[in-house]
Amino acid sequence: MDKYVIRGGSQVFGTVEASGNKNAALPCIAASLLADGPVTLRRVPEIEDVSVMLELVTSLGSRVEHLDTGTYRITKQGVSSSIHKQYADAIRASILLVPPILHHNRSVELPPPGGDVIGHRRLDTHFLVFESFGAEASILDNGNIAIRADQLTSADIFLDETSVTATENAVMLAAVNEGTTVIRNAASEPHVQELCGMLAAMGAEISGIGSNLITITGKRRLKGCDATIGSDYMEVGSYIGLAACTGGSITIRNTDPQHIRVLRNSFVRLGIDWSLRGNNLKVSCSRQRTVSPGIAGHTPKIDDAPWPGFPTDLLSILTVAATQTEGTVLIHEKMFESRLFFIDTLIRMGANIILCDPHRAVVTGPSRLHGQVMSSPDVRAGMALVIAALSAHGISEIQNAYQIDRGYECLCEKLQRIGADIQRG
């Protein structure tokens, strides 16, 4: 089993380059199968989830050319109607292939999508989307998902939750159905915006991008395009947390300041701030950070919310940052009932944390952390454990490193370049 071996206790200094957004690359790869011509995607992160997604579209019948580092050209040469279990198990984004398969074949069967083990991730909103366009969706006796549509139509949809992937499925189906589709209570994360921008470049007419009300006039045929993936603000937030926890100084190049603004209020509550010069972000060296109390001295709360709220994926990073900050803070994770369970590992490392229930934890810092042998439960918690290990005294071993590689490009090499003592075992 792949693992990271980390010797902690040292500050990190230097410059890292922000990678392309994983959560934008995956739906854009899926959307490429809607085009009649080649689609070129640039700044695609070279990570495990992308590799699996590209293998998946190849298995469906498309041609994938690796033109350069981070640059791929995808040419649809046929789209089969089923997804193999090995791909569905490996990546939750497999469900994003439903719209192109349904568009070309009018039916699709796939095993339940896999991905991070962070709690129950229901498919109800996806079924609502498919059925709104005129499809019939069901769970077969073997557990597979079957979707069939003799004819797809435009729709007026009110999503029962602001699901990112359900919104992306709705946007893709709308883009290839003539007529006007309205998506209400839509997710508005940057990766949803990027998918909408790509579909607009392919010929769909889309308004309301970045809002919770998206209107799409679809086209029967979409053309190929050339699209560049934006920076991954999850990765940027992770490196901000790393600099803060180790007391180091990191400059992150080619960020998107508009997206980073959303993160600032929550980081500032832990005394973590940064400066921006153009698209370059710098976290300056500091050995002492303090929690900012709430009005009247109350314990502050950091919680997640749909965009433009603080992203749930970065709560794991902030939890580790709180262990190295003077003061007490309540972490409230509202979306997934298993995301905070990695806190047990932080407690074993010496963190002063009370896990109140699956969604809330009270963190008091700073704590002296000690190296441990541990396992990465998911992409973001795995990165949080890397940061904890680099902040700890002694040697840590993080097993199941594959989980971290799914979301972070060249992590070991990037960390080594800024002085981290980390090796791949």
C-alpha positions as CSV (number, residue, x, y, z in Angstrom):
1,M,0.0,0.0,0.0
2,D,1.4,3.4,-0.9
3,K,2.2,5.7,2.0
4,Y,3.7,9.0,3.0
5,V,6.5,9.0,5.6
6,I,6.8,12.5,7.2
7,R,9.2,14.0,9.7
8,G,7.5,17.0,11.2
9,G,8.4,20.0,13.2
10,S,10.0,22.2,10.6
11,Q,8.7,25.4,8.9
12,V,8.1,25.5,5.2
13,F,9.2,28.3,3.0
14,G,9.0,28.9,-0.8
15,T,6.7,29.1,-3.7
16,V,4.1,26.6,-5.1
17,E,2.0,26.8,-8.2
18,A,-1.7,26.4,-8.0
19,S,-3.0,23.5,-10.0
20,G,-6.1,23.3,-12.1
21,N,-9.4,22.7,-10.3
22,K,-10.1,19.0,-10.0
23,N,-13.8,19.6,-9.4
24,A,-14.0,21.6,-12.7
25,A,-11.9,19.2,-14.7
26,L,-14.1,16.1,-14.1
27,P,-17.4,17.6,-15.3
28,C,-15.7,19.3,-18.3
29,I,-14.2,15.9,-19.3
30,A,-17.7,14.4,-19.1
31,A,-19.2,17.4,-21.1
32,S,-16.6,16.8,-23.9
33,L,-18.7,13.8,-25.0
34,L,-21.6,16.1,-25.9
35,A,-19.5,17.8,-28.6
36,D,-19.5,16.8,-32.3
37,G,-15.9,17.9,-32.6
38,P,-12.7,17.6,-30.5
39,V,-12.5,19.3,-27.1
40,T,-9.1,20.5,-25.9
41,L,-8.8,21.0,-22.1
42,R,-5.8,22.9,-20.7
43,R,-4.5,23.1,-17.1
44,V,-6.0,19.7,-16.2
45,P,-4.5,18.5,-12.9
46,E,-2.4,15.4,-13.3
47,I,-4.1,13.5,-10.4
48,E,-5.6,10.1,-9.9
49,D,-9.3,11.1,-10.2
50,V,-8.5,12.7,-13.6
51,S,-6.7,9.6,-14.8
52,V,-9.6,7.4,-13.8
53,M,-12.1,9.8,-15.6
54,L,-10.0,9.8,-18.8
55,E,-9.8,6.0,-18.7
56,L,-13.6,5.9,-18.2
57,V,-14.3,8.1,-21.3
58,T,-11.8,6.0,-23.3
59,S,-13.7,2.8,-22.2
60,L,-16.9,4.4,-23.5
61,G,-15.4,4.9,-27.0
62,S,-13.7,8.3,-27.0
63,R,-10.2,9.0,-28.1
64,V,-8.0,10.8,-25.5
65,E,-4.7,12.4,-26.6
66,H,-2.2,13.7,-24.0
67,L,-0.8,16.7,-25.9
68,D,1.3,18.1,-23.1
69,T,1.4,18.3,-19.3
70,G,-2.1,19.2,-18.2
71,T,-3.4,19.4,-21.8
72,Y,-5.7,16.8,-23.3
73,R,-7.7,16.5,-26.5
74,I,-10.9,14.4,-26.3
75,T,-12.6,13.3,-29.5
76,K,-15.9,11.5,-29.2
77,Q,-15.9,8.4,-31.5
78,G,-18.9,6.6,-30.0
79,V,-20.5,6.4,-26.6
80,S,-21.4,3.0,-25.1
81,S,-24.4,2.7,-22.8
82,S,-22.8,1.2,-19.6
83,I,-20.1,2.1,-17.2
84,H,-17.9,-0.7,-15.8
85,K,-18.0,-1.3,-12.1
86,Q,-14.2,-0.7,-11.6
87,Y,-14.6,2.9,-12.7
88,A,-17.9,3.6,-10.8
89,D,-16.3,2.3,-7.6
90,A,-13.2,4.4,-8.0
91,I,-14.8,7.8,-8.6
92,R,-18.0,9.5,-7.7
93,A,-17.8,11.7,-10.9
94,S,-18.8,8.6,-12.9
95,I,-22.4,9.8,-12.5
96,L,-21.5,12.9,-14.6
97,L,-21.3,10.5,-17.6
98,V,-25.1,9.9,-17.5
99,P,-26.0,13.1,-19.5
100,P,-23.8,12.3,-22.6
101,I,-24.6,8.6,-22.5
102,L,-28.3,9.3,-22.2
103,H,-28.1,11.9,-25.0
104,H,-26.5,9.5,-27.4
105,N,-28.2,6.2,-26.4
106,R,-31.4,7.1,-24.5
107,S,-30.5,4.6,-21.8
108,V,-27.6,4.0,-19.4
109,E,-26.8,1.6,-16.6
110,L,-24.1,2.2,-14.0
111,P,-23.1,0.8,-10.6
112,P,-23.6,3.2,-7.7
113,P,-20.8,5.9,-7.8
114,G,-18.0,5.5,-5.3
115,G,-15.6,8.2,-4.1
116,D,-14.8,9.6,-0.6
117,V,-16.3,7.8,2.4
118,I,-17.6,10.9,4.2
119,G,-21.1,9.8,5.0
120,H,-24.4,9.1,3.1
121,R,-24.3,10.8,-0.3
122,R,-27.8,10.4,-1.6
123,L,-28.8,10.2,-5.3
124,D,-32.3,11.5,-4.9
125,T,-31.6,14.9,-6.4
126,H,-29.9,13.3,-9.5
127,F,-33.1,11.1,-10.0
128,L,-35.2,14.3,-9.7
129,V,-33.1,15.9,-12.5
130,F,-33.2,12.9,-14.8
131,E,-37.0,12.5,-14.3
132,S,-37.5,16.2,-14.9
133,F,-36.1,15.8,-18.4
134,G,-38.5,12.9,-19.1
135,A,-36.3,10.0,-18.2
136,E,-37.3,7.0,-16.0
137,A,-34.7,6.3,-13.3
138,S,-34.7,3.2,-11.0
139,I,-32.5,0.9,-8.9
140,L,-32.2,-2.6,-10.3
141,D,-32.1,-5.8,-8.2
142,N,-28.3,-5.9,-8.6
143,G,-28.0,-2.5,-7.1
144,N,-27.2,-0.8,-10.4
145,I,-28.8,2.5,-11.5
146,A,-30.8,2.3,-14.7
147,I,-32.0,5.4,-16.6
148,R,-34.0,5.4,-19.8
149,A,-35.6,8.1,-21.9
150,D,-37.5,7.6,-25.1
151,Q,-37.5,11.4,-25.5
152,L,-35.7,14.1,-23.5
153,T,-37.4,17.5,-23.1
154,S,-36.5,20.9,-21.6
155,A,-37.6,21.4,-18.0
156,D,-38.3,23.8,-15.2
157,I,-36.5,22.3,-12.2
158,F,-36.4,23.2,-8.5
159,L,-33.6,21.2,-6.9
160,D,-34.4,19.9,-3.4
161,E,-30.8,20.6,-2.4
162,T,-28.1,22.7,-3.9
163,S,-26.2,19.7,-5.1
164,V,-23.1,20.5,-7.2
165,T,-23.1,17.3,-9.3
166,A,-26.9,17.2,-9.7
167,T,-26.7,20.8,-11.0
168,E,-23.9,19.8,-13.4
169,N,-26.0,16.9,-14.7
170,A,-28.9,19.2,-15.2
171,V,-26.8,21.8,-17.0
172,M,-25.4,19.2,-19.4
173,L,-28.8,17.7,-20.2
174,A,-30.3,21.1,-20.8
175,A,-27.4,22.1,-23.1
176,V,-28.3,19.3,-25.6
177,N,-32.1,19.7,-25.5
178,E,-33.7,22.3,-27.6
179,G,-36.0,24.6,-25.7
180,T,-35.4,26.5,-22.5
181,T,-34.6,24.9,-19.2
182,V,-34.7,26.7,-15.9
183,I,-32.7,25.3,-12.9
184,R,-33.8,26.8,-9.6
185,N,-31.8,26.4,-6.3
186,A,-28.8,25.5,-8.5
187,A,-25.4,25.2,-7.0
188,S,-23.1,28.1,-8.0
189,E,-19.6,26.9,-7.1
190,P,-16.7,27.9,-9.3
191,H,-16.6,24.5,-10.9
192,V,-20.2,24.7,-11.9
193,Q,-19.5,28.1,-13.4
194,E,-16.6,26.7,-15.4
195,L,-18.8,23.9,-16.8
196,C,-21.4,26.4,-17.8
197,G,-18.7,28.6,-19.5
198,M,-17.5,25.6,-21.4
199,L,-20.9,24.6,-22.6
200,A,-21.6,28.2,-23.7
201,A,-18.4,28.0,-25.7
202,M,-19.7,24.8,-27.3
203,G,-22.9,26.6,-28.4
204,A,-25.4,26.5,-25.6
205,E,-27.0,29.8,-24.5
206,I,-26.7,30.1,-20.7
207,S,-27.6,33.0,-18.4
208,G,-27.4,33.3,-14.6
209,I,-23.9,31.7,-14.4
210,G,-22.7,32.1,-10.8
211,S,-26.2,32.4,-9.4
212,N,-28.8,30.0,-8.0
213,L,-31.1,30.5,-11.0
214,I,-29.6,29.2,-14.3
215,T,-31.5,29.5,-17.6
216,I,-30.3,27.4,-20.6
217,T,-31.4,27.3,-24.2
218,G,-30.0,24.1,-25.6
219,K,-28.9,23.1,-29.0
220,R,-29.4,19.8,-30.7
221,R,-25.7,19.8,-31.7
222,L,-22.8,21.2,-29.8
223,K,-19.4,22.0,-31.3
224,G,-15.9,21.3,-30.0
225,C,-14.0,24.0,-28.0
226,D,-10.8,24.9,-26.3
227,A,-11.1,25.5,-22.6
228,T,-8.7,26.2,-19.7
229,I,-9.4,25.0,-16.2
230,G,-9.2,27.6,-13.4
231,S,-7.1,27.3,-10.3
232,D,-8.1,24.9,-7.5
233,Y,-9.1,27.0,-4.5
234,M,-9.3,23.8,-2.4
235,E,-5.6,23.2,-3.0
236,V,-4.9,26.9,-2.4
237,G,-6.8,26.8,0.9
238,S,-4.8,23.6,1.9
239,Y,-1.4,25.4,1.3
240,I,-2.6,28.4,3.3
241,G,-3.4,26.0,6.2
242,L,0.0,24.3,5.8
243,A,1.9,27.6,6.1
244,A,-0.1,28.7,9.1
245,C,0.3,25.4,11.0
246,T,4.0,25.1,10.5
247,G,4.7,28.8,11.1
248,G,6.2,29.1,7.6
249,S,5.8,31.4,4.7
250,I,4.4,30.3,1.3
251,T,3.7,32.1,-1.9
252,I,1.0,30.5,-4.1
253,R,1.2,31.5,-7.7
254,N,-1.7,31.8,-10.2
255,T,-4.6,31.7,-7.8
256,D,-8.0,33.2,-8.5
257,P,-8.5,36.1,-6.0
258,Q,-12.2,36.2,-6.6
259,H,-12.6,32.6,-5.2
260,I,-10.1,33.1,-2.4
261,R,-12.1,35.9,-1.0
262,V,-14.8,33.4,0.1
263,L,-12.2,31.7,2.3
264,R,-10.9,34.7,4.2
265,N,-13.5,35.3,6.9
266,S,-13.1,31.8,8.3
267,F,-9.3,31.7,8.1
268,V,-9.1,35.2,9.8
269,R,-11.1,33.8,12.8
270,L,-8.0,31.7,13.4
271,G,-5.6,34.6,12.9
272,I,-4.6,33.4,9.4
273,D,-4.4,36.1,6.7
274,W,-2.6,36.7,3.5
275,S,-1.6,39.3,1.0
276,L,-2.3,39.4,-2.7
277,R,-0.3,40.8,-5.5
278,G,-2.1,40.2,-8.7
279,N,-2.8,36.4,-8.8
280,N,-0.1,35.6,-6.3
281,L,-1.0,35.0,-2.7
282,K,1.5,35.1,0.2
283,V,1.0,33.7,3.7
284,S,3.7,35.4,5.9
285,C,5.7,33.7,8.6
286,S,4.1,33.7,12.1
287,R,4.8,31.6,15.1
288,Q,1.7,32.8,17.1
289,R,-1.9,33.0,15.9
290,T,-4.9,33.6,18.1
291,V,-8.6,32.8,17.7
292,S,-10.7,35.9,17.3
293,P,-13.6,35.6,19.8
294,G,-17.1,36.5,18.9
295,I,-19.1,39.4,20.0
296,A,-19.2,39.7,23.9
297,G,-16.3,37.2,24.0
298,H,-18.3,34.2,22.9
299,T,-16.6,31.1,21.4
300,P,-16.6,31.7,17.6
301,K,-18.0,29.1,15.2
302,I,-16.7,28.1,11.8
303,D,-19.2,26.3,9.6
304,D,-19.7,25.3,6.0
305,A,-22.4,26.3,3.6
306,P,-23.2,26.1,-0.2
307,W,-21.2,28.6,-2.3
308,P,-20.5,31.4,-1.6
309,G,-20.3,30.0,1.9
310,F,-17.2,28.4,3.3
311,P,-16.6,25.1,1.4
312,T,-17.1,21.9,3.4
313,D,-14.0,20.3,1.8
314,L,-11.7,22.8,3.7
315,L,-13.2,22.3,7.2
316,S,-10.7,19.4,7.7
317,I,-7.9,21.8,7.0
318,L,-9.2,24.5,9.3
319,T,-9.7,21.9,12.1
320,V,-6.0,21.1,12.0
321,A,-5.2,24.8,11.8
322,A,-7.3,25.3,15.0
323,T,-5.1,22.8,16.9
324,Q,-2.1,25.1,16.3
325,T,-4.0,28.4,17.2
326,E,-4.3,30.0,20.7
327,G,-7.9,29.8,21.8
328,T,-11.1,27.8,21.3
329,V,-13.3,27.5,18.3
330,L,-16.4,25.4,17.4
331,I,-16.2,23.6,14.0
332,H,-19.7,22.8,12.6
333,E,-19.8,20.5,9.6
334,K,-23.4,20.4,8.3
335,M,-23.3,18.3,5.2
336,F,-21.6,14.9,5.8
337,E,-22.0,12.9,9.0
338,S,-18.6,11.1,8.7
339,R,-16.3,13.9,7.5
340,L,-15.2,14.8,11.1
341,F,-14.3,11.3,12.1
342,F,-10.7,11.8,11.2
343,I,-10.5,13.9,14.4
344,D,-10.0,10.7,16.4
345,T,-6.5,10.5,14.7
346,L,-5.8,14.2,15.7
347,I,-6.7,13.3,19.3
348,R,-4.3,10.4,19.2
349,M,-1.6,12.8,18.0
350,G,-2.2,15.0,21.0
351,A,-4.9,17.5,19.9
352,N,-7.3,19.0,22.4
353,I,-10.6,18.3,20.7
354,I,-14.0,17.4,21.9
355,L,-16.1,15.6,19.2
356,C,-19.6,16.6,20.3
357,D,-21.4,14.6,17.7
358,P,-20.8,13.7,14.0
359,H,-21.2,17.3,12.9
360,R,-19.6,19.4,15.7
361,A,-16.2,19.6,17.3
362,V,-14.7,22.0,19.9
363,V,-11.0,22.6,19.3
364,T,-8.7,24.3,21.8
365,G,-5.1,25.1,20.9
366,P,-2.3,25.3,20.6
367,S,-1.5,21.6,21.1
368,R,1.8,19.8,20.7
369,L,1.2,17.1,18.2
370,H,3.2,13.9,18.0
371,G,3.9,11.6,15.0
372,Q,1.6,8.7,14.5
373,V,0.8,5.8,12.1
374,M,-2.5,6.6,10.4
375,S,-4.6,6.1,7.3
376,S,-6.1,8.7,4.9
377,P,-10.0,8.3,5.0
378,D,-10.6,10.7,2.1
379,V,-9.0,13.3,-0.1
380,R,-9.4,16.4,2.2
381,A,-9.0,14.6,5.5
382,G,-5.9,13.0,4.1
383,M,-4.4,16.4,3.2
384,A,-5.4,17.6,6.7
385,L,-3.4,14.7,8.2
386,V,-0.4,15.6,6.0
387,I,-0.5,19.1,7.5
388,A,-0.9,17.7,11.0
389,A,2.1,15.4,10.5
390,L,4.2,18.3,9.2
391,S,3.2,20.3,12.3
392,A,3.9,17.4,14.6
393,H,7.1,16.4,16.4
394,G,8.6,13.1,15.3
395,I,7.8,10.8,12.3
396,S,4.4,10.0,11.0
397,E,3.3,7.4,8.4
398,I,0.1,8.1,6.4
399,Q,-1.1,4.9,4.7
400,N,-3.6,4.8,1.8
401,A,-1.8,7.8,0.2
402,Y,-3.7,7.0,-3.0
403,Q,-6.7,8.8,-1.4
404,I,-4.7,12.0,-1.2
405,D,-3.2,11.7,-4.7
406,R,-6.7,11.6,-6.0
407,G,-7.0,15.3,-5.4
408,Y,-3.5,16.9,-5.1
409,E,-1.2,17.2,-8.0
410,C,2.5,16.2,-7.4
411,L,2.0,16.7,-3.7
412,C,5.2,15.1,-2.5
413,E,7.3,17.0,-5.0
414,K,5.6,20.3,-4.2
415,L,6.1,19.9,-0.5
416,Q,9.7,18.8,-0.8
417,R,10.4,22.0,-2.9
418,I,9.3,24.2,0.1
419,G,11.3,22.3,2.6
420,A,9.0,19.6,3.9
421,D,10.5,16.3,4.9
422,I,8.1,13.9,3.2
423,Q,8.8,10.7,1.2
424,R,6.6,8.4,-0.7
425,G,6.9,4.8,0.6
